[in-house]
Amino acid sequence: MLVAGGHSLLPMMKLRIANPEYLVDINDLVAELGYIVVEPGRPTLVRIGAMTRHREALASDDLAAVCPIFRDAECVIADPVVRNRGTVGGSLCQADPAADLTTVCTVLNAVCLARGPGGEREIPIDEFLEGPYETSLAHNEILVEIRIPLRRNTSSAYEKVERRVGDWAVAAAGAAVTLDGDTIAAARLGLTAVNTEAEALVAVGDSLAGRPATEEVFAQAGREAAQACDPVTDMRGSAEYKRHLASELTIRTLRTAVQRVRNASAVEGN
């Protein structure tokens, strides 16, 4: 098993959830796989090396300018110690349904670039994440890059409720919205830690296309998002409370993403 930051793997080993026979430290690959590149074009393409540390993603103004959802999420991931060592690629390969970046990359329709003896292959994020703690990587493949194509007039946002700073989410939501004037041209929603029904949530996002970017539309999407998940009652809260959060946080992220598109358009207009 490969070790990048190790902040997810080591606790799993301690709890005997994971028991790898071998551990291979890949930190020497940081020079090759630790980067953030924003390539202008139609669409703009964001490329994030799998060994990019969380703190680097948090600090990148270039990334925040086109994918503000990353900075939103990185601000609430664990603590500085974890962010200094943990990697973006490691978080995705962990495939934890309670992890923030799995939702972020799903919302952004990211594509994962895997490399192995047979060469490279691109895997859409929906196919990369096969289930809790499971990815579609072959045993002899490694994730090397995350690619995010971005349409014009698109922005994004992420909101999280946690019991204490750095904790796993009680619930969290993300949204990416493309506007055509005051009309939503496309939208993608994501939820964290609430047992999301992926296809149902995609349908909620798709239903926003062609509708006005208004509070009434956001509220309807929030209600539908709450119905597209099946949270469980645990020490972090009741299922009813988590479903309420799913709705409210969806509304907030839609509102913020739309406002960010409008703000960017106003700056370009000046």
C-alpha positions as a LaTeX table, in Angstrom:
\begin{tabular}{lrrr}
\hline
Residue & $x$ (\AA) & $y$ (\AA) & $z$ (\AA) \\
\hline
Met1 & 0.00 & 0.00 & 0.00 \\
Leu2 & 1.21 & 3.48 & $-0.89$ \\
Val3 & 1.74 & 6.15 & 1.75 \\
Ala4 & 1.64 & 9.85 & 0.90 \\
Gly5 & 0.58 & 11.86 & 3.96 \\
Gly6 & $-0.56$ & 8.83 & 5.94 \\
His7 & $-2.98$ & 10.76 & 8.14 \\
Ser8 & $-5.92$ & 8.62 & 7.03 \\
Leu9 & $-4.09$ & 5.32 & 6.72 \\
Leu10 & $-2.38$ & 5.28 & 10.12 \\
Pro11 & $-5.59$ & 5.65 & 12.16 \\
Met12 & $-7.16$ & 2.87 & 10.09 \\
Met13 & $-4.19$ & 0.64 & 10.81 \\
Lys14 & $-4.39$ & 1.46 & 14.51 \\
Leu15 & $-8.05$ & 0.42 & 14.55 \\
Arg16 & $-7.24$ & $-2.73$ & 12.51 \\
Ile17 & $-9.50$ & $-1.55$ & 9.70 \\
Ala18 & $-6.49$ & $-1.74$ & 7.37 \\
Asn19 & $-3.70$ & $-4.30$ & 7.64 \\
Pro20 & $-1.37$ & $-3.88$ & 4.65 \\
Glu21 & 1.50 & $-6.31$ & 4.22 \\
Tyr22 & 3.80 & $-3.62$ & 2.79 \\
Leu23 & 3.88 & 0.18 & 2.92 \\
Val24 & 5.61 & 2.14 & 0.16 \\
Asp25 & 6.47 & 5.77 & 0.93 \\
Ile26 & 6.02 & 7.90 & $-2.22$ \\
Asn27 & 7.01 & 11.26 & $-0.74$ \\
Asp28 & 10.04 & 11.38 & $-3.02$ \\
Leu29 & 7.56 & 11.94 & $-5.87$ \\
Val30 & 6.49 & 15.34 & $-4.54$ \\
Ala31 & 8.73 & 17.17 & $-7.03$ \\
Glu32 & 7.02 & 15.36 & $-9.91$ \\
Leu33 & 3.43 & 15.13 & $-8.64$ \\
Gly34 & 3.03 & 18.18 & $-6.39$ \\
Tyr35 & 1.73 & 21.04 & $-8.53$ \\
Ile36 & $-1.30$ & 23.18 & $-9.36$ \\
Val37 & $-1.63$ & 24.43 & $-12.93$ \\
Val38 & $-4.45$ & 26.52 & $-14.38$ \\
Glu39 & $-4.45$ & 26.36 & $-18.19$ \\
Pro40 & $-6.59$ & 29.11 & $-19.80$ \\
Gly41 & $-8.78$ & 28.02 & $-22.66$ \\
Arg42 & $-12.29$ & 26.92 & $-23.55$ \\
Pro43 & $-12.77$ & 25.27 & $-21.20$ \\
Thr44 & $-10.19$ & 26.34 & $-18.65$ \\
Leu45 & $-8.38$ & 23.24 & $-17.40$ \\
Val46 & $-7.16$ & 22.91 & $-13.83$ \\
Arg47 & $-4.51$ & 20.26 & $-13.19$ \\
Ile48 & $-3.66$ & 19.25 & $-9.63$ \\
Gly49 & $-0.86$ & 16.79 & $-8.96$ \\
Ala50 & $-1.86$ & 13.95 & $-6.65$ \\
Met51 & 0.96 & 14.76 & $-4.19$ \\
Thr52 & $-0.17$ & 18.37 & $-3.75$ \\
Arg53 & $-0.47$ & 19.04 & $-0.02$ \\
His54 & $-3.71$ & 20.37 & 1.42 \\
Arg55 & $-1.90$ & 23.51 & 2.60 \\
Glu56 & $-0.73$ & 24.17 & $-0.98$ \\
Ala57 & $-4.27$ & 23.84 & $-2.32$ \\
Leu58 & $-5.48$ & 26.16 & 0.44 \\
Ala59 & $-2.80$ & 28.78 & $-0.30$ \\
Ser60 & $-3.13$ & 28.74 & $-4.11$ \\
Asp61 & $-4.70$ & 31.99 & $-5.31$ \\
Asp62 & $-4.77$ & 30.66 & $-8.88$ \\
Leu63 & $-6.87$ & 27.69 & $-7.77$ \\
Ala64 & $-9.15$ & 29.79 & $-5.59$ \\
Ala65 & $-9.79$ & 32.20 & $-8.46$ \\
Val66 & $-11.34$ & 29.50 & $-10.66$ \\
Cys67 & $-12.39$ & 26.86 & $-8.09$ \\
Pro68 & $-13.19$ & 28.73 & $-4.86$ \\
Ile69 & $-14.83$ & 25.56 & $-3.55$ \\
Phe70 & $-11.34$ & 24.16 & $-2.96$ \\
Arg71 & $-10.37$ & 26.94 & $-0.57$ \\
Asp72 & $-13.78$ & 26.69 & 1.13 \\
Ala73 & $-13.17$ & 23.00 & 1.80 \\
Glu74 & $-9.47$ & 23.14 & 2.59 \\
Cys75 & $-10.17$ & 25.72 & 5.32 \\
Val76 & $-12.22$ & 23.14 & 7.22 \\
Ile77 & $-10.17$ & 20.00 & 6.60 \\
Ala78 & $-8.69$ & 18.75 & 9.88 \\
Asp79 & $-5.98$ & 21.03 & 11.29 \\
Pro80 & $-2.67$ & 22.58 & 10.13 \\
Val81 & $-0.70$ & 19.46 & 11.08 \\
Val82 & $-2.80$ & 17.28 & 8.81 \\
Arg83 & $-2.96$ & 19.89 & 6.05 \\
Asn84 & 0.84 & 20.19 & 6.04 \\
Arg85 & 1.28 & 16.47 & 5.27 \\
Gly86 & $-1.98$ & 15.20 & 3.81 \\
Thr87 & $-2.36$ & 15.20 & 0.02 \\
Val88 & $-5.20$ & 15.87 & $-2.38$ \\
Gly89 & $-4.62$ & 12.56 & $-4.15$ \\
Gly90 & $-4.43$ & 10.65 & $-0.89$ \\
Ser91 & $-7.78$ & 12.06 & 0.18 \\
Leu92 & $-9.43$ & 10.92 & $-3.04$ \\
Cys93 & $-7.84$ & 7.47 & $-2.92$ \\
Gln94 & $-9.10$ & 7.07 & 0.64 \\
Ala95 & $-12.62$ & 7.40 & $-0.83$ \\
Asp96 & $-14.10$ & 8.21 & 2.56 \\
Pro97 & $-17.74$ & 9.27 & 2.12 \\
Ala98 & $-17.26$ & 11.70 & 5.02 \\
Ala99 & $-14.23$ & 13.38 & 3.40 \\
Asp100 & $-14.58$ & 16.88 & 2.01 \\
Leu101 & $-12.55$ & 16.58 & $-1.18$ \\
Thr102 & $-14.51$ & 13.64 & $-2.55$ \\
Thr103 & $-17.55$ & 15.91 & $-2.60$ \\
Val104 & $-15.55$ & 18.83 & $-3.99$ \\
Cys105 & $-14.20$ & 16.80 & $-6.90$ \\
Thr106 & $-17.60$ & 15.24 & $-7.58$ \\
Val107 & $-19.22$ & 18.68 & $-7.76$ \\
Leu108 & $-16.52$ & 19.83 & $-10.18$ \\
Asn109 & $-16.87$ & 16.76 & $-12.44$ \\
Ala110 & $-13.18$ & 16.05 & $-11.99$ \\
Val111 & $-11.31$ & 13.47 & $-14.01$ \\
Cys112 & $-8.68$ & 11.31 & $-12.32$ \\
Leu113 & $-5.54$ & 10.44 & $-14.25$ \\
Ala114 & $-4.16$ & 7.02 & $-13.29$ \\
Arg115 & $-0.80$ & 5.60 & $-14.33$ \\
Gly116 & 0.35 & 1.99 & $-14.37$ \\
Pro117 & 2.41 & $-0.50$ & $-16.38$ \\
Gly118 & $-0.11$ & $-0.26$ & $-19.20$ \\
Gly119 & 0.18 & 3.51 & $-19.45$ \\
Glu120 & $-2.23$ & 6.25 & $-18.43$ \\
Arg121 & $-6.01$ & 6.33 & $-18.34$ \\
Glu122 & $-8.55$ & 9.01 & $-17.47$ \\
Ile123 & $-11.29$ & 8.02 & $-15.02$ \\
Pro124 & $-14.30$ & 10.30 & $-14.40$ \\
Ile125 & $-14.73$ & 10.93 & $-10.70$ \\
Asp126 & $-18.11$ & 9.16 & $-10.63$ \\
Glu127 & $-16.39$ & 6.01 & $-11.89$ \\
Phe128 & $-13.26$ & 6.49 & $-9.78$ \\
Leu129 & $-15.24$ & 6.41 & $-6.51$ \\
Glu130 & $-16.83$ & 2.97 & $-6.44$ \\
Gly131 & $-18.04$ & 3.01 & $-2.84$ \\
Pro132 & $-16.92$ & 3.67 & 0.73 \\
Tyr133 & $-13.12$ & 3.26 & 0.81 \\
Glu134 & $-13.14$ & 1.74 & $-2.70$ \\
Thr135 & $-11.82$ & 3.16 & $-5.96$ \\
Ser136 & $-11.52$ & 1.80 & $-9.48$ \\
Leu137 & $-7.70$ & 1.97 & $-9.42$ \\
Ala138 & $-6.08$ & $-1.34$ & $-10.33$ \\
His139 & $-3.66$ & $-2.83$ & $-7.80$ \\
Asn140 & $-0.72$ & $-1.73$ & $-9.97$ \\
Glu141 & $-1.93$ & 1.80 & $-10.71$ \\
Ile142 & $-1.34$ & 5.11 & $-8.96$ \\
Leu143 & $-3.35$ & 8.31 & $-9.10$ \\
Val144 & $-1.08$ & 10.99 & $-10.56$ \\
Glu145 & $-3.32$ & 13.95 & $-11.38$ \\
Ile146 & $-6.78$ & 15.44 & $-10.96$ \\
Arg147 & $-8.12$ & 17.35 & $-13.96$ \\
Ile148 & $-11.00$ & 19.81 & $-13.73$ \\
Pro149 & $-12.50$ & 21.34 & $-16.89$ \\
Leu150 & $-14.30$ & 24.62 & $-16.20$ \\
Arg151 & $-16.91$ & 26.35 & $-18.33$ \\
Arg152 & $-17.12$ & 30.14 & $-18.51$ \\
Asn153 & $-19.40$ & 31.91 & $-16.03$ \\
Thr154 & $-19.02$ & 29.09 & $-13.54$ \\
Ser155 & $-18.25$ & 29.22 & $-9.84$ \\
Ser156 & $-18.59$ & 26.98 & $-6.82$ \\
Ala157 & $-18.92$ & 26.87 & $-3.04$ \\
Tyr158 & $-18.71$ & 24.49 & $-0.08$ \\
Glu159 & $-20.30$ & 24.69 & 3.39 \\
Lys160 & $-19.72$ & 22.36 & 6.33 \\
Val161 & $-21.15$ & 21.89 & 9.81 \\
Glu162 & $-18.86$ & 20.13 & 12.29 \\
Arg163 & $-19.02$ & 19.54 & 16.02 \\
Arg164 & $-15.62$ & 21.12 & 16.56 \\
Val165 & $-12.90$ & 22.60 & 14.36 \\
Gly166 & $-11.20$ & 19.97 & 12.22 \\
Asp167 & $-13.77$ & 17.26 & 12.92 \\
Trp168 & $-15.50$ & 15.10 & 10.34 \\
Ala169 & $-18.62$ & 16.72 & 8.96 \\
Val170 & $-21.98$ & 16.35 & 10.62 \\
Ala171 & $-23.10$ & 17.29 & 7.13 \\
Ala172 & $-21.65$ & 19.34 & 4.30 \\
Ala173 & $-22.69$ & 20.43 & 0.84 \\
Gly174 & $-21.08$ & 21.71 & $-2.33$ \\
Ala175 & $-22.39$ & 23.30 & $-5.50$ \\
Ala176 & $-21.03$ & 24.35 & $-8.87$ \\
Val177 & $-23.18$ & 26.64 & $-11.00$ \\
Thr178 & $-22.90$ & 27.99 & $-14.54$ \\
Leu179 & $-24.97$ & 31.05 & $-15.35$ \\
Asp180 & $-26.33$ & 32.42 & $-18.61$ \\
Gly181 & $-27.39$ & 35.88 & $-17.57$ \\
Asp182 & $-29.74$ & 35.34 & $-14.64$ \\
Thr183 & $-30.57$ & 31.81 & $-15.71$ \\
Ile184 & $-28.87$ & 28.67 & $-14.45$ \\
Ala185 & $-27.28$ & 26.98 & $-17.46$ \\
Ala186 & $-25.91$ & 23.99 & $-15.50$ \\
Ala187 & $-25.47$ & 22.92 & $-11.89$ \\
Arg188 & $-23.96$ & 20.04 & $-9.94$ \\
Leu189 & $-24.58$ & 19.39 & $-6.26$ \\
Gly190 & $-22.74$ & 17.29 & $-3.69$ \\
Leu191 & $-23.36$ & 16.18 & $-0.11$ \\
Thr192 & $-20.94$ & 14.85 & 2.49 \\
Ala193 & $-21.50$ & 12.36 & 5.32 \\
Val194 & $-25.25$ & 11.90 & 4.79 \\
Asn195 & $-25.40$ & 8.67 & 2.76 \\
Thr196 & $-26.18$ & 10.35 & $-0.54$ \\
Glu197 & $-28.12$ & 8.71 & $-3.36$ \\
Ala198 & $-25.79$ & 9.83 & $-6.14$ \\
Glu199 & $-28.16$ & 9.53 & $-9.10$ \\
Ala200 & $-30.95$ & 11.32 & $-7.28$ \\
Leu201 & $-28.67$ & 14.21 & $-6.38$ \\
Val202 & $-27.40$ & 14.48 & $-9.95$ \\
Ala203 & $-31.03$ & 14.72 & $-11.05$ \\
Val204 & $-31.61$ & 17.59 & $-8.62$ \\
Gly205 & $-28.69$ & 19.47 & $-10.13$ \\
Asp206 & $-29.83$ & 18.73 & $-13.68$ \\
Ser207 & $-33.33$ & 20.01 & $-12.86$ \\
Leu208 & $-31.90$ & 23.46 & $-12.13$ \\
Ala209 & $-30.84$ & 24.00 & $-15.74$ \\
Gly210 & $-33.01$ & 26.61 & $-17.45$ \\
Arg211 & $-34.43$ & 27.96 & $-14.19$ \\
Pro212 & $-33.83$ & 31.45 & $-12.76$ \\
Ala213 & $-31.18$ & 31.84 & $-10.08$ \\
Thr214 & $-33.59$ & 32.88 & $-7.33$ \\
Glu215 & $-34.07$ & 32.09 & $-3.65$ \\
Glu216 & $-37.24$ & 30.17 & $-4.45$ \\
Val217 & $-35.36$ & 27.90 & $-6.84$ \\
Phe218 & $-32.53$ & 27.41 & $-4.33$ \\
Ala219 & $-35.04$ & 26.50 & $-1.62$ \\
Gln220 & $-36.70$ & 23.91 & $-3.85$ \\
Ala221 & $-33.30$ & 22.41 & $-4.67$ \\
Gly222 & $-32.51$ & 22.26 & $-0.95$ \\
Arg223 & $-35.70$ & 20.34 & $-0.23$ \\
Glu224 & $-35.00$ & 17.92 & $-3.04$ \\
Ala225 & $-31.38$ & 17.46 & $-1.95$ \\
Ala226 & $-32.58$ & 16.54 & 1.54 \\
Gln227 & $-34.71$ & 13.81 & 0.00 \\
Ala228 & $-31.73$ & 12.53 & $-2.01$ \\
Cys229 & $-29.88$ & 11.35 & 1.10 \\
Asp230 & $-30.49$ & 8.85 & 3.87 \\
Pro231 & $-28.45$ & 9.92 & 6.91 \\
Val232 & $-28.22$ & 7.85 & 10.08 \\
Thr233 & $-28.64$ & 8.93 & 13.66 \\
Asp234 & $-25.35$ & 8.81 & 15.56 \\
Met235 & $-23.31$ & 10.78 & 18.08 \\
Arg236 & $-23.04$ & 13.68 & 15.60 \\
Gly237 & $-26.78$ & 14.19 & 15.33 \\
Ser238 & $-30.12$ & 12.75 & 14.41 \\
Ala239 & $-31.07$ & 11.76 & 10.89 \\
Glu240 & $-33.69$ & 14.52 & 10.86 \\
Tyr241 & $-31.13$ & 17.13 & 11.87 \\
Lys242 & $-28.67$ & 15.98 & 9.20 \\
Arg243 & $-31.37$ & 16.07 & 6.54 \\
His244 & $-32.19$ & 19.62 & 7.59 \\
Leu245 & $-28.52$ & 20.52 & 7.25 \\
Ala246 & $-28.36$ & 18.94 & 3.79 \\
Ser247 & $-31.18$ & 21.22 & 2.68 \\
Glu248 & $-29.90$ & 24.41 & 4.31 \\
Leu249 & $-26.28$ & 23.94 & 3.22 \\
Thr250 & $-27.36$ & 23.20 & $-0.35$ \\
Ile251 & $-29.26$ & 26.49 & $-0.41$ \\
Arg252 & $-26.26$ & 28.37 & 0.97 \\
Thr253 & $-23.78$ & 26.91 & $-1.51$ \\
Leu254 & $-26.06$ & 27.61 & $-4.47$ \\
Arg255 & $-26.51$ & 31.18 & $-3.29$ \\
Thr256 & $-22.77$ & 31.69 & $-2.80$ \\
Ala257 & $-21.78$ & 30.07 & $-6.10$ \\
Val258 & $-24.25$ & 32.23 & $-8.02$ \\
Gln259 & $-23.08$ & 35.39 & $-6.26$ \\
Arg260 & $-19.48$ & 34.53 & $-7.09$ \\
Val261 & $-20.34$ & 34.19 & $-10.79$ \\
Arg262 & $-22.08$ & 37.56 & $-10.70$ \\
Asn263 & $-19.19$ & 39.19 & $-8.88$ \\
Ala264 & $-16.71$ & 37.85 & $-11.42$ \\
Ser265 & $-18.89$ & 39.05 & $-14.30$ \\
Ala266 & $-19.09$ & 42.51 & $-12.77$ \\
Val267 & $-15.30$ & 42.68 & $-12.47$ \\
Glu268 & $-14.87$ & 41.57 & $-16.09$ \\
Gly269 & $-17.45$ & 44.16 & $-17.16$ \\
Asn270 & $-15.39$ & 46.92 & $-15.59$ \\
\hline
\end{tabular}
